[in-house]
């Protein structure tokens, strides 16, 4: 059972979300650019918040911010804003 948020876990999720963000930026569905910009901005803001919390040693809030960031990405995928299919990076249909 894992009951601790470690630095390694934080880095794992930073890597996952950063890779997912890079993919969605390259795969915006035509006509959905406005929504994509809004989602990408929120993801980048939450990633920045996560780094801030991580630097303070606040892994709980860093992990929470990372989960919000990735949640925004997955919402965009499910709402057909991004055309991606990698089930390891995204919750795909």
PDB file of N, CA, C and O in Angstrom:
ATOM      1  N   UNK A   1       0.844  -1.190   0.000  1.00  0.00           N
ATOM      2  CA  UNK A   1       0.000   0.000   0.000  1.00  0.00           C
ATOM      3  C   UNK A   1       0.883   1.245   0.000  1.00  0.00           C
ATOM      4  O   UNK A   1       1.846   1.343   0.760  1.00  0.00           O
ATOM      5  N   UNK A   2       0.540   2.177  -0.854  1.00  0.00           N
ATOM      6  CA  UNK A   2       1.275   3.437  -0.888  1.00  0.00           C
ATOM      7  C   UNK A   2       0.473   4.497  -0.150  1.00  0.00           C
ATOM      8  O   UNK A   2      -0.637   4.845  -0.552  1.00  0.00           O
ATOM      9  N   UNK A   3       1.039   4.999   0.919  1.00  0.00           N
ATOM     10  CA  UNK A   3       0.338   6.014   1.684  1.00  0.00           C
ATOM     11  C   UNK A   3       1.155   7.295   1.826  1.00  0.00           C
ATOM     12  O   UNK A   3       0.882   8.125   2.693  1.00  0.00           O
ATOM     13  N   UNK A   4       2.169   7.445   0.956  1.00  0.00           N
ATOM     14  CA  UNK A   4       3.034   8.626   0.999  1.00  0.00           C
ATOM     15  C   UNK A   4       3.195   9.202  -0.399  1.00  0.00           C
ATOM     16  O   UNK A   4       3.297   8.464  -1.379  1.00  0.00           O
ATOM     17  N   UNK A   5       3.218  10.509  -0.480  1.00  0.00           N
ATOM     18  CA  UNK A   5       3.523  11.168  -1.743  1.00  0.00           C
ATOM     19  C   UNK A   5       5.013  11.514  -1.691  1.00  0.00           C
ATOM     20  O   UNK A   5       5.441  12.412  -0.967  1.00  0.00           O
ATOM     21  N   UNK A   6       5.769  10.785  -2.468  1.00  0.00           N
ATOM     22  CA  UNK A   6       7.220  10.948  -2.468  1.00  0.00           C
ATOM     23  C   UNK A   6       7.661  11.883  -3.594  1.00  0.00           C
ATOM     24  O   UNK A   6       6.891  12.177  -4.508  1.00  0.00           O
ATOM     25  N   UNK A   7       8.902  12.341  -3.516  1.00  0.00           N
ATOM     26  CA  UNK A   7       9.484  13.151  -4.590  1.00  0.00           C
ATOM     27  C   UNK A   7       9.475  12.371  -5.899  1.00  0.00           C
ATOM     28  O   UNK A   7       9.254  12.943  -6.966  1.00  0.00           O
ATOM     29  N   UNK A   8       9.716  11.068  -5.815  1.00  0.00           N
ATOM     30  CA  UNK A   8       9.717  10.228  -7.017  1.00  0.00           C
ATOM     31  C   UNK A   8       8.326  10.170  -7.658  1.00  0.00           C
ATOM     32  O   UNK A   8       8.195  10.216  -8.881  1.00  0.00           O
ATOM     33  N   UNK A   9       7.305  10.069  -6.830  1.00  0.00           N
ATOM     34  CA  UNK A   9       5.936  10.034  -7.348  1.00  0.00           C
ATOM     35  C   UNK A   9       5.595  11.369  -8.013  1.00  0.00           C
ATOM     36  O   UNK A   9       4.984  11.399  -9.081  1.00  0.00           O
ATOM     37  N   UNK A  10       5.989  12.457  -7.383  1.00  0.00           N
ATOM     38  CA  UNK A  10       5.741  13.788  -7.959  1.00  0.00           C
ATOM     39  C   UNK A  10       6.419  13.889  -9.323  1.00  0.00           C
ATOM     40  O   UNK A  10       5.798  14.335 -10.288  1.00  0.00           O
ATOM     41  N   UNK A  11       7.673  13.485  -9.416  1.00  0.00           N
ATOM     42  CA  UNK A  11       8.395  13.563 -10.693  1.00  0.00           C
ATOM     43  C   UNK A  11       7.759  12.676 -11.751  1.00  0.00           C
ATOM     44  O   UNK A  11       7.702  13.052 -12.922  1.00  0.00           O
ATOM     45  N   UNK A  12       7.282  11.510 -11.354  1.00  0.00           N
ATOM     46  CA  UNK A  12       6.598  10.613 -12.292  1.00  0.00           C
ATOM     47  C   UNK A  12       5.389  11.311 -12.912  1.00  0.00           C
ATOM     48  O   UNK A  12       5.171  11.227 -14.121  1.00  0.00           O
ATOM     49  N   UNK A  13       4.611  11.995 -12.090  1.00  0.00           N
ATOM     50  CA  UNK A  13       3.409  12.654 -12.594  1.00  0.00           C
ATOM     51  C   UNK A  13       3.715  13.959 -13.318  1.00  0.00           C
ATOM     52  O   UNK A  13       2.971  14.349 -14.219  1.00  0.00           O
ATOM     53  N   UNK A  14       4.793  14.641 -12.945  1.00  0.00           N
ATOM     54  CA  UNK A  14       5.241  15.783 -13.747  1.00  0.00           C
ATOM     55  C   UNK A  14       5.597  15.308 -15.155  1.00  0.00           C
ATOM     56  O   UNK A  14       5.212  15.928 -16.146  1.00  0.00           O
ATOM     57  N   UNK A  15       6.332  14.208 -15.227  1.00  0.00           N
ATOM     58  CA  UNK A  15       6.731  13.664 -16.525  1.00  0.00           C
ATOM     59  C   UNK A  15       5.507  13.271 -17.349  1.00  0.00           C
ATOM     60  O   UNK A  15       5.404  13.635 -18.521  1.00  0.00           O
ATOM     61  N   UNK A  16       4.588  12.538 -16.748  1.00  0.00           N
ATOM     62  CA  UNK A  16       3.388  12.087 -17.437  1.00  0.00           C
ATOM     63  C   UNK A  16       2.579  13.263 -17.983  1.00  0.00           C
ATOM     64  O   UNK A  16       2.194  13.266 -19.152  1.00  0.00           O
ATOM     65  N   UNK A  17       2.328  14.241 -17.149  1.00  0.00           N
ATOM     66  CA  UNK A  17       1.489  15.369 -17.541  1.00  0.00           C
ATOM     67  C   UNK A  17       2.208  16.265 -18.550  1.00  0.00           C
ATOM     68  O   UNK A  17       1.572  16.797 -19.460  1.00  0.00           O
ATOM     69  N   UNK A  18       3.502  16.437 -18.407  1.00  0.00           N
ATOM     70  CA  UNK A  18       4.265  17.235 -19.362  1.00  0.00           C
ATOM     71  C   UNK A  18       4.270  16.579 -20.738  1.00  0.00           C
ATOM     72  O   UNK A  18       4.123  17.259 -21.754  1.00  0.00           O
ATOM     73  N   UNK A  19       4.438  15.262 -20.771  1.00  0.00           N
ATOM     74  CA  UNK A  19       4.388  14.545 -22.057  1.00  0.00           C
ATOM     75  C   UNK A  19       2.997  14.641 -22.673  1.00  0.00           C
ATOM     76  O   UNK A  19       2.867  14.835 -23.881  1.00  0.00           O
ATOM     77  N   UNK A  20       1.967  14.507 -21.859  1.00  0.00           N
ATOM     78  CA  UNK A  20       0.590  14.604 -22.363  1.00  0.00           C
ATOM     79  C   UNK A  20       0.321  16.003 -22.912  1.00  0.00           C
ATOM     80  O   UNK A  20      -0.313  16.148 -23.957  1.00  0.00           O
ATOM     81  N   UNK A  21       0.792  17.018 -22.224  1.00  0.00           N
ATOM     82  CA  UNK A  21       0.600  18.397 -22.681  1.00  0.00           C
ATOM     83  C   UNK A  21       1.280  18.616 -24.029  1.00  0.00           C
ATOM     84  O   UNK A  21       0.709  19.244 -24.921  1.00  0.00           O
ATOM     85  N   UNK A  22       2.471  18.112 -24.173  1.00  0.00           N
ATOM     86  CA  UNK A  22       3.191  18.249 -25.439  1.00  0.00           C
ATOM     87  C   UNK A  22       2.401  17.600 -26.582  1.00  0.00           C
ATOM     88  O   UNK A  22       2.335  18.147 -27.683  1.00  0.00           O
ATOM     89  N   UNK A  23       1.814  16.453 -26.320  1.00  0.00           N
ATOM     90  CA  UNK A  23       1.030  15.743 -27.341  1.00  0.00           C
ATOM     91  C   UNK A  23      -0.230  16.513 -27.729  1.00  0.00           C
ATOM     92  O   UNK A  23      -0.535  16.649 -28.914  1.00  0.00           O
ATOM     93  N   UNK A  24      -0.959  17.016 -26.737  1.00  0.00           N
ATOM     94  CA  UNK A  24      -2.199  17.708 -27.085  1.00  0.00           C
ATOM     95  C   UNK A  24      -1.923  19.001 -27.846  1.00  0.00           C
ATOM     96  O   UNK A  24      -2.711  19.396 -28.705  1.00  0.00           O
ATOM     97  N   UNK A  25      -0.827  19.650 -27.540  1.00  0.00           N
ATOM     98  CA  UNK A  25      -0.488  20.889 -28.262  1.00  0.00           C
ATOM     99  C   UNK A  25      -0.298  20.630 -29.751  1.00  0.00           C
ATOM    100  O   UNK A  25      -0.528  21.517 -30.573  1.00  0.00           O
ATOM    101  N   UNK A  26       0.119  19.425 -30.097  1.00  0.00           N
ATOM    102  CA  UNK A  26       0.349  19.071 -31.502  1.00  0.00           C
ATOM    103  C   UNK A  26      -0.892  18.498 -32.168  1.00  0.00           C
ATOM    104  O   UNK A  26      -0.897  18.295 -33.382  1.00  0.00           O
ATOM    105  N   UNK A  27      -1.939  18.233 -31.404  1.00  0.00           N
ATOM    106  CA  UNK A  27      -3.096  17.503 -31.932  1.00  0.00           C
ATOM    107  C   UNK A  27      -4.427  18.169 -31.599  1.00  0.00           C
ATOM    108  O   UNK A  27      -5.349  17.532 -31.090  1.00  0.00           O
ATOM    109  N   UNK A  28      -4.504  19.455 -31.894  1.00  0.00           N
ATOM    110  CA  UNK A  28      -5.740  20.207 -31.646  1.00  0.00           C
ATOM    111  C   UNK A  28      -6.685  19.988 -32.831  1.00  0.00           C
ATOM    112  O   UNK A  28      -6.287  20.121 -33.989  1.00  0.00           O
ATOM    113  N   UNK A  29      -7.915  19.659 -32.531  1.00  0.00           N
ATOM    114  CA  UNK A  29      -8.912  19.434 -33.580  1.00  0.00           C
ATOM    115  C   UNK A  29      -9.327  20.785 -34.172  1.00  0.00           C
ATOM    116  O   UNK A  29      -9.627  21.739 -33.453  1.00  0.00           O
ATOM    117  N   UNK A  30      -9.333  20.828 -35.508  1.00  0.00           N
ATOM    118  CA  UNK A  30      -9.699  22.047 -36.233  1.00  0.00           C
ATOM    119  C   UNK A  30     -11.058  22.548 -35.762  1.00  0.00           C
ATOM    120  O   UNK A  30     -12.016  21.784 -35.643  1.00  0.00           O
ATOM    121  N   UNK A  31     -11.116  23.838 -35.499  1.00  0.00           N
ATOM    122  CA  UNK A  31     -12.343  24.452 -35.020  1.00  0.00           C
ATOM    123  C   UNK A  31     -12.448  24.489 -33.501  1.00  0.00           C
ATOM    124  O   UNK A  31     -13.355  25.115 -32.953  1.00  0.00           O
ATOM    125  N   UNK A  32     -11.527  23.823 -32.824  1.00  0.00           N
ATOM    126  CA  UNK A  32     -11.544  23.764 -31.348  1.00  0.00           C
ATOM    127  C   UNK A  32     -10.379  24.541 -30.724  1.00  0.00           C
ATOM    128  O   UNK A  32     -10.084  24.378 -29.540  1.00  0.00           O
ATOM    129  N   UNK A  33      -9.721  25.383 -31.523  1.00  0.00           N
ATOM    130  CA  UNK A  33      -8.520  26.081 -31.063  1.00  0.00           C
ATOM    131  C   UNK A  33      -8.778  26.963 -29.841  1.00  0.00           C
ATOM    132  O   UNK A  33      -7.943  27.027 -28.939  1.00  0.00           O
ATOM    133  N   UNK A  34      -9.916  27.638 -29.804  1.00  0.00           N
ATOM    134  CA  UNK A  34     -10.228  28.502 -28.656  1.00  0.00           C
ATOM    135  C   UNK A  34     -10.286  27.687 -27.364  1.00  0.00           C
ATOM    136  O   UNK A  34      -9.712  28.074 -26.346  1.00  0.00           O
ATOM    137  N   UNK A  35     -10.980  26.568 -27.422  1.00  0.00           N
ATOM    138  CA  UNK A  35     -11.088  25.702 -26.246  1.00  0.00           C
ATOM    139  C   UNK A  35      -9.735  25.116 -25.871  1.00  0.00           C
ATOM    140  O   UNK A  35      -9.394  25.001 -24.693  1.00  0.00           O
ATOM    141  N   UNK A  36      -8.972  24.748 -26.894  1.00  0.00           N
ATOM    142  CA  UNK A  36      -7.641  24.186 -26.646  1.00  0.00           C
ATOM    143  C   UNK A  36      -6.761  25.196 -25.924  1.00  0.00           C
ATOM    144  O   UNK A  36      -6.070  24.842 -24.969  1.00  0.00           O
ATOM    145  N   UNK A  37      -6.778  26.450 -26.367  1.00  0.00           N
ATOM    146  CA  UNK A  37      -5.967  27.486 -25.704  1.00  0.00           C
ATOM    147  C   UNK A  37      -6.342  27.634 -24.238  1.00  0.00           C
ATOM    148  O   UNK A  37      -5.469  27.753 -23.379  1.00  0.00           O
ATOM    149  N   UNK A  38      -7.636  27.627 -23.951  1.00  0.00           N
ATOM    150  CA  UNK A  38      -8.098  27.762 -22.564  1.00  0.00           C
ATOM    151  C   UNK A  38      -7.637  26.580 -21.715  1.00  0.00           C
ATOM    152  O   UNK A  38      -7.158  26.759 -20.596  1.00  0.00           O
ATOM    153  N   UNK A  39      -7.782  25.385 -22.250  1.00  0.00           N
ATOM    154  CA  UNK A  39      -7.368  24.182 -21.519  1.00  0.00           C
ATOM    155  C   UNK A  39      -5.860  24.181 -21.300  1.00  0.00           C
ATOM    156  O   UNK A  39      -5.388  23.927 -20.192  1.00  0.00           O
ATOM    157  N   UNK A  40      -5.111  24.466 -22.352  1.00  0.00           N
ATOM    158  CA  UNK A  40      -3.651  24.473 -22.251  1.00  0.00           C
ATOM    159  C   UNK A  40      -3.187  25.503 -21.231  1.00  0.00           C
ATOM    160  O   UNK A  40      -2.266  25.239 -20.459  1.00  0.00           O
ATOM    161  N   UNK A  41      -3.813  26.667 -21.220  1.00  0.00           N
ATOM    162  CA  UNK A  41      -3.455  27.691 -20.229  1.00  0.00           C
ATOM    163  C   UNK A  41      -3.700  27.191 -18.802  1.00  0.00           C
ATOM    164  O   UNK A  41      -2.866  27.396 -17.920  1.00  0.00           O
ATOM    165  N   UNK A  42      -4.837  26.540 -18.578  1.00  0.00           N
ATOM    166  CA  UNK A  42      -5.120  26.015 -17.245  1.00  0.00           C
ATOM    167  C   UNK A  42      -4.108  24.939 -16.854  1.00  0.00           C
ATOM    168  O   UNK A  42      -3.636  24.915 -15.718  1.00  0.00           O
ATOM    169  N   UNK A  43      -3.775  24.058 -17.784  1.00  0.00           N
ATOM    170  CA  UNK A  43      -2.794  23.002 -17.508  1.00  0.00           C
ATOM    171  C   UNK A  43      -1.456  23.624 -17.137  1.00  0.00           C
ATOM    172  O   UNK A  43      -0.832  23.223 -16.155  1.00  0.00           O
ATOM    173  N   UNK A  44      -1.018  24.599 -17.917  1.00  0.00           N
ATOM    174  CA  UNK A  44       0.268  25.242 -17.636  1.00  0.00           C
ATOM    175  C   UNK A  44       0.249  25.945 -16.280  1.00  0.00           C
ATOM    176  O   UNK A  44       1.242  25.923 -15.554  1.00  0.00           O
ATOM    177  N   UNK A  45      -0.876  26.564 -15.942  1.00  0.00           N
ATOM    178  CA  UNK A  45      -0.982  27.225 -14.634  1.00  0.00           C
ATOM    179  C   UNK A  45      -0.904  26.213 -13.491  1.00  0.00           C
ATOM    180  O   UNK A  45      -0.210  26.443 -12.500  1.00  0.00           O
ATOM    181  N   UNK A  46      -1.614  25.099 -13.629  1.00  0.00           N
ATOM    182  CA  UNK A  46      -1.566  24.081 -12.584  1.00  0.00           C
ATOM    183  C   UNK A  46      -0.188  23.427 -12.490  1.00  0.00           C
ATOM    184  O   UNK A  46       0.263  23.089 -11.395  1.00  0.00           O
ATOM    185  N   UNK A  47       0.480  23.246 -13.625  1.00  0.00           N
ATOM    186  CA  UNK A  47       1.853  22.720 -13.579  1.00  0.00           C
ATOM    187  C   UNK A  47       2.779  23.690 -12.849  1.00  0.00           C
ATOM    188  O   UNK A  47       3.635  23.274 -12.068  1.00  0.00           O
ATOM    189  N   UNK A  48       2.605  24.973 -13.106  1.00  0.00           N
ATOM    190  CA  UNK A  48       3.400  25.989 -12.411  1.00  0.00           C
ATOM    191  C   UNK A  48       3.116  25.966 -10.907  1.00  0.00           C
ATOM    192  O   UNK A  48       4.036  26.045 -10.093  1.00  0.00           O
ATOM    193  N   UNK A  49       1.851  25.857 -10.551  1.00  0.00           N
ATOM    194  CA  UNK A  49       1.484  25.758  -9.132  1.00  0.00           C
ATOM    195  C   UNK A  49       2.131  24.524  -8.500  1.00  0.00           C
ATOM    196  O   UNK A  49       2.652  24.587  -7.387  1.00  0.00           O
ATOM    197  N   UNK A  50       2.090  23.406  -9.220  1.00  0.00           N
ATOM    198  CA  UNK A  50       2.669  22.171  -8.704  1.00  0.00           C
ATOM    199  C   UNK A  50       4.166  22.337  -8.442  1.00  0.00           C
ATOM    200  O   UNK A  50       4.665  21.878  -7.415  1.00  0.00           O
ATOM    201  N   UNK A  51       4.884  22.985  -9.354  1.00  0.00           N
ATOM    202  CA  UNK A  51       6.322  23.229  -9.146  1.00  0.00           C
ATOM    203  C   UNK A  51       6.540  24.109  -7.920  1.00  0.00           C
ATOM    204  O   UNK A  51       7.449  23.866  -7.126  1.00  0.00           O
ATOM    205  N   UNK A  52       5.709  25.123  -7.771  1.00  0.00           N
ATOM    206  CA  UNK A  52       5.816  26.018  -6.618  1.00  0.00           C
ATOM    207  C   UNK A  52       5.661  25.228  -5.309  1.00  0.00           C
ATOM    208  O   UNK A  52       6.466  25.372  -4.389  1.00  0.00           O
ATOM    209  N   UNK A  53       4.624  24.401  -5.243  1.00  0.00           N
ATOM    210  CA  UNK A  53       4.398  23.606  -4.039  1.00  0.00           C
ATOM    211  C   UNK A  53       5.533  22.607  -3.814  1.00  0.00           C
ATOM    212  O   UNK A  53       5.977  22.402  -2.684  1.00  0.00           O
ATOM    213  N   UNK A  54       5.991  21.994  -4.890  1.00  0.00           N
ATOM    214  CA  UNK A  54       7.086  21.023  -4.770  1.00  0.00           C
ATOM    215  C   UNK A  54       8.331  21.686  -4.186  1.00  0.00           C
ATOM    216  O   UNK A  54       8.976  21.127  -3.299  1.00  0.00           O
ATOM    217  N   UNK A  55       8.667  22.867  -4.678  1.00  0.00           N
ATOM    218  CA  UNK A  55       9.861  23.577  -4.179  1.00  0.00           C
ATOM    219  C   UNK A  55       9.743  23.919  -2.696  1.00  0.00           C
ATOM    220  O   UNK A  55      10.749  24.008  -1.993  1.00  0.00           O
ATOM    221  N   UNK A  56       8.507  24.110  -2.223  1.00  0.00           N
ATOM    222  CA  UNK A  56       8.276  24.386  -0.798  1.00  0.00           C
ATOM    223  C   UNK A  56       8.240  23.102   0.027  1.00  0.00           C
ATOM    224  O   UNK A  56       8.127  23.150   1.252  1.00  0.00           O
ATOM    225  N   UNK A  57       8.337  21.950  -0.650  1.00  0.00           N
ATOM    226  CA  UNK A  57       8.261  20.678   0.059  1.00  0.00           C
ATOM    227  C   UNK A  57       6.840  20.251   0.366  1.00  0.00           C
ATOM    228  O   UNK A  57       6.625  19.320   1.142  1.00  0.00           O
ATOM    229  N   UNK A  58       5.872  20.916  -0.231  1.00  0.00           N
ATOM    230  CA  UNK A  58       4.458  20.619  -0.020  1.00  0.00           C
ATOM    231  C   UNK A  58       4.000  19.644  -1.107  1.00  0.00           C
ATOM    232  O   UNK A  58       3.379  20.037  -2.094  1.00  0.00           O
ATOM    233  N   UNK A  59       4.320  18.367  -0.901  1.00  0.00           N
ATOM    234  CA  UNK A  59       4.034  17.355  -1.919  1.00  0.00           C
ATOM    235  C   UNK A  59       2.543  17.068  -2.060  1.00  0.00           C
ATOM    236  O   UNK A  59       2.090  16.677  -3.136  1.00  0.00           O
ATOM    237  N   UNK A  60       1.784  17.253  -1.001  1.00  0.00           N
ATOM    238  CA  UNK A  60       0.342  17.002  -1.077  1.00  0.00           C
ATOM    239  C   UNK A  60      -0.305  17.976  -2.067  1.00  0.00           C
ATOM    240  O   UNK A  60      -1.045  17.557  -2.957  1.00  0.00           O
ATOM    241  N   UNK A  61      -0.031  19.252  -1.916  1.00  0.00           N
ATOM    242  CA  UNK A  61      -0.624  20.225  -2.832  1.00  0.00           C
ATOM    243  C   UNK A  61       0.005  20.157  -4.216  1.00  0.00           C
ATOM    244  O   UNK A  61      -0.675  20.440  -5.203  1.00  0.00           O
ATOM    245  N   UNK A  62       1.273  19.794  -4.321  1.00  0.00           N
ATOM    246  CA  UNK A  62       1.890  19.589  -5.632  1.00  0.00           C
ATOM    247  C   UNK A  62       1.184  18.466  -6.371  1.00  0.00           C
ATOM    248  O   UNK A  62       0.869  18.593  -7.554  1.00  0.00           O
ATOM    249  N   UNK A  63       0.939  17.375  -5.675  1.00  0.00           N
ATOM    250  CA  UNK A  63       0.261  16.227  -6.278  1.00  0.00           C
ATOM    251  C   UNK A  63      -1.169  16.596  -6.686  1.00  0.00           C
ATOM    252  O   UNK A  63      -1.643  16.193  -7.749  1.00  0.00           O
ATOM    253  N   UNK A  64      -1.843  17.358  -5.839  1.00  0.00           N
ATOM    254  CA  UNK A  64      -3.206  17.795  -6.163  1.00  0.00           C
ATOM    255  C   UNK A  64      -3.203  18.660  -7.420  1.00  0.00           C
ATOM    256  O   UNK A  64      -4.045  18.474  -8.299  1.00  0.00           O
ATOM    257  N   UNK A  65      -2.271  19.595  -7.516  1.00  0.00           N
ATOM    258  CA  UNK A  65      -2.193  20.467  -8.693  1.00  0.00           C
ATOM    259  C   UNK A  65      -1.886  19.657  -9.950  1.00  0.00           C
ATOM    260  O   UNK A  65      -2.428  19.942 -11.018  1.00  0.00           O
ATOM    261  N   UNK A  66      -1.028  18.661  -9.832  1.00  0.00           N
ATOM    262  CA  UNK A  66      -0.730  17.798 -10.978  1.00  0.00           C
ATOM    263  C   UNK A  66      -1.968  17.038 -11.429  1.00  0.00           C
ATOM    264  O   UNK A  66      -2.197  16.877 -12.628  1.00  0.00           O
ATOM    265  N   UNK A  67      -2.758  16.577 -10.487  1.00  0.00           N
ATOM    266  CA  UNK A  67      -3.978  15.859 -10.842  1.00  0.00           C
ATOM    267  C   UNK A  67      -4.998  16.776 -11.517  1.00  0.00           C
ATOM    268  O   UNK A  67      -5.681  16.359 -12.452  1.00  0.00           O
ATOM    269  N   UNK A  68      -5.102  18.007 -11.054  1.00  0.00           N
ATOM    270  CA  UNK A  68      -5.973  18.966 -11.730  1.00  0.00           C
ATOM    271  C   UNK A  68      -5.462  19.226 -13.148  1.00  0.00           C
ATOM    272  O   UNK A  68      -6.252  19.260 -14.092  1.00  0.00           O
ATOM    273  N   UNK A  69      -4.169  19.405 -13.302  1.00  0.00           N
ATOM    274  CA  UNK A  69      -3.587  19.660 -14.624  1.00  0.00           C
ATOM    275  C   UNK A  69      -3.939  18.533 -15.585  1.00  0.00           C
ATOM    276  O   UNK A  69      -4.396  18.776 -16.702  1.00  0.00           O
ATOM    277  N   UNK A  70      -3.726  17.314 -15.147  1.00  0.00           N
ATOM    278  CA  UNK A  70      -3.990  16.186 -16.031  1.00  0.00           C
ATOM    279  C   UNK A  70      -5.495  16.009 -16.258  1.00  0.00           C
ATOM    280  O   UNK A  70      -5.917  15.575 -17.330  1.00  0.00           O
ATOM    281  N   UNK A  71      -6.285  16.339 -15.266  1.00  0.00           N
ATOM    282  CA  UNK A  71      -7.737  16.286 -15.426  1.00  0.00           C
ATOM    283  C   UNK A  71      -8.225  17.223 -16.525  1.00  0.00           C
ATOM    284  O   UNK A  71      -9.126  16.873 -17.287  1.00  0.00           O
ATOM    285  N   UNK A  72      -7.630  18.414 -16.606  1.00  0.00           N
ATOM    286  CA  UNK A  72      -7.982  19.344 -17.677  1.00  0.00           C
ATOM    287  C   UNK A  72      -7.644  18.738 -19.035  1.00  0.00           C
ATOM    288  O   UNK A  72      -8.429  18.843 -19.977  1.00  0.00           O
ATOM    289  N   UNK A  73      -6.487  18.111 -19.136  1.00  0.00           N
ATOM    290  CA  UNK A  73      -6.101  17.475 -20.404  1.00  0.00           C
ATOM    291  C   UNK A  73      -7.116  16.395 -20.767  1.00  0.00           C
ATOM    292  O   UNK A  73      -7.625  16.369 -21.888  1.00  0.00           O
ATOM    293  N   UNK A  74      -7.408  15.514 -19.831  1.00  0.00           N
ATOM    294  CA  UNK A  74      -8.342  14.425 -20.109  1.00  0.00           C
ATOM    295  C   UNK A  74      -9.731  14.946 -20.476  1.00  0.00           C
ATOM    296  O   UNK A  74     -10.406  14.364 -21.324  1.00  0.00           O
ATOM    297  N   UNK A  75     -10.154  16.024 -19.853  1.00  0.00           N
ATOM    298  CA  UNK A  75     -11.448  16.614 -20.207  1.00  0.00           C
ATOM    299  C   UNK A  75     -11.433  17.075 -21.661  1.00  0.00           C
ATOM    300  O   UNK A  75     -12.397  16.857 -22.396  1.00  0.00           O
ATOM    301  N   UNK A  76     -10.343  17.711 -22.072  1.00  0.00           N
ATOM    302  CA  UNK A  76     -10.225  18.147 -23.463  1.00  0.00           C
ATOM    303  C   UNK A  76     -10.232  16.988 -24.438  1.00  0.00           C
ATOM    304  O   UNK A  76     -10.796  17.086 -25.528  1.00  0.00           O
ATOM    305  N   UNK A  77      -9.611  15.900 -24.048  1.00  0.00           N
ATOM    306  CA  UNK A  77      -9.611  14.705 -24.894  1.00  0.00           C
ATOM    307  C   UNK A  77     -11.032  14.166 -25.019  1.00  0.00           C
ATOM    308  O   UNK A  77     -11.496  13.886 -26.124  1.00  0.00           O
ATOM    309  N   UNK A  78     -11.714  14.024 -23.908  1.00  0.00           N
ATOM    310  CA  UNK A  78     -13.066  13.460 -23.913  1.00  0.00           C
ATOM    311  C   UNK A  78     -14.074  14.366 -24.636  1.00  0.00           C
ATOM    312  O   UNK A  78     -15.067  13.882 -25.181  1.00  0.00           O
ATOM    313  N   UNK A  79     -13.818  15.671 -24.638  1.00  0.00           N
ATOM    314  CA  UNK A  79     -14.719  16.623 -25.296  1.00  0.00           C
ATOM    315  C   UNK A  79     -14.326  16.892 -26.747  1.00  0.00           C
ATOM    316  O   UNK A  79     -14.829  17.825 -27.373  1.00  0.00           O
ATOM    317  N   UNK A  80     -13.432  16.072 -27.268  1.00  0.00           N
ATOM    318  CA  UNK A  80     -12.993  16.173 -28.663  1.00  0.00           C
ATOM    319  C   UNK A  80     -12.368  17.523 -29.011  1.00  0.00           C
ATOM    320  O   UNK A  80     -12.633  18.096 -30.069  1.00  0.00           O
ATOM    321  N   UNK A  81     -11.542  18.011 -28.105  1.00  0.00           N
ATOM    322  CA  UNK A  81     -10.743  19.202 -28.378  1.00  0.00           C
ATOM    323  C   UNK A  81      -9.389  18.771 -28.929  1.00  0.00           C
ATOM    324  O   UNK A  81      -8.785  19.472 -29.741  1.00  0.00           O
ATOM    325  N   UNK A  82      -8.926  17.618 -28.481  1.00  0.00           N
ATOM    326  CA  UNK A  82      -7.630  17.075 -28.895  1.00  0.00           C
ATOM    327  C   UNK A  82      -7.828  15.693 -29.514  1.00  0.00           C
ATOM    328  O   UNK A  82      -8.652  14.903 -29.054  1.00  0.00           O
ATOM    329  N   UNK A  83      -7.066  15.422 -30.555  1.00  0.00           N
ATOM    330  CA  UNK A  83      -7.147  14.130 -31.238  1.00  0.00           C
ATOM    331  C   UNK A  83      -5.927  13.294 -30.850  1.00  0.00           C
ATOM    332  O   UNK A  83      -4.908  13.303 -31.541  1.00  0.00           O
ATOM    333  N   UNK A  84      -6.046  12.586 -29.752  1.00  0.00           N
ATOM    334  CA  UNK A  84      -4.959  11.741 -29.252  1.00  0.00           C
ATOM    335  C   UNK A  84      -5.528  10.368 -28.911  1.00  0.00           C
ATOM    336  O   UNK A  84      -6.722  10.221 -28.651  1.00  0.00           O
ATOM    337  N   UNK A  85      -4.647   9.363 -28.918  1.00  0.00           N
ATOM    338  CA  UNK A  85      -5.144   7.999 -28.741  1.00  0.00           C
ATOM    339  C   UNK A  85      -4.296   7.146 -27.799  1.00  0.00           C
ATOM    340  O   UNK A  85      -4.558   5.952 -27.655  1.00  0.00           O
ATOM    341  N   UNK A  86      -3.300   7.724 -27.166  1.00  0.00           N
ATOM    342  CA  UNK A  86      -2.388   6.983 -26.297  1.00  0.00           C
ATOM    343  C   UNK A  86      -3.047   6.758 -24.935  1.00  0.00           C
ATOM    344  O   UNK A  86      -3.169   7.687 -24.137  1.00  0.00           O
ATOM    345  N   UNK A  87      -3.468   5.523 -24.677  1.00  0.00           N
ATOM    346  CA  UNK A  87      -4.176   5.244 -23.430  1.00  0.00           C
ATOM    347  C   UNK A  87      -3.259   5.262 -22.201  1.00  0.00           C
ATOM    348  O   UNK A  87      -3.746   5.185 -21.073  1.00  0.00           O
ATOM    349  N   UNK A  88      -1.958   5.361 -22.401  1.00  0.00           N
ATOM    350  CA  UNK A  88      -1.041   5.478 -21.257  1.00  0.00           C
ATOM    351  C   UNK A  88      -0.931   6.929 -20.795  1.00  0.00           C
ATOM    352  O   UNK A  88      -0.581   7.190 -19.644  1.00  0.00           O
ATOM    353  N   UNK A  89      -1.232   7.879 -21.696  1.00  0.00           N
ATOM    354  CA  UNK A  89      -1.153   9.295 -21.351  1.00  0.00           C
ATOM    355  C   UNK A  89      -2.529   9.920 -21.102  1.00  0.00           C
ATOM    356  O   UNK A  89      -2.639  10.914 -20.384  1.00  0.00           O
ATOM    357  N   UNK A  90      -3.582   9.337 -21.697  1.00  0.00           N
ATOM    358  CA  UNK A  90      -4.883   9.972 -21.682  1.00  0.00           C
ATOM    359  C   UNK A  90      -5.991   8.969 -21.340  1.00  0.00           C
ATOM    360  O   UNK A  90      -5.832   7.757 -21.484  1.00  0.00           O
ATOM    361  N   UNK A  91      -7.113   9.523 -20.882  1.00  0.00           N
ATOM    362  CA  UNK A  91      -8.329   8.721 -20.770  1.00  0.00           C
ATOM    363  C   UNK A  91      -9.018   8.856 -22.120  1.00  0.00           C
ATOM    364  O   UNK A  91      -9.693   9.849 -22.389  1.00  0.00           O
ATOM    365  N   UNK A  92      -8.841   7.853 -22.957  1.00  0.00           N
ATOM    366  CA  UNK A  92      -9.371   7.914 -24.316  1.00  0.00           C
ATOM    367  C   UNK A  92     -10.649   7.096 -24.425  1.00  0.00           C
ATOM    368  O   UNK A  92     -10.906   6.190 -23.632  1.00  0.00           O
ATOM    369  N   UNK A  93     -11.430   7.440 -25.419  1.00  0.00           N
ATOM    370  CA  UNK A  93     -12.713   6.751 -25.654  1.00  0.00           C
ATOM    371  C   UNK A  93     -12.470   5.380 -26.232  1.00  0.00           C
ATOM    372  O   UNK A  93     -13.421   4.646 -26.499  1.00  0.00           O
TER     373      UNK A  93
END
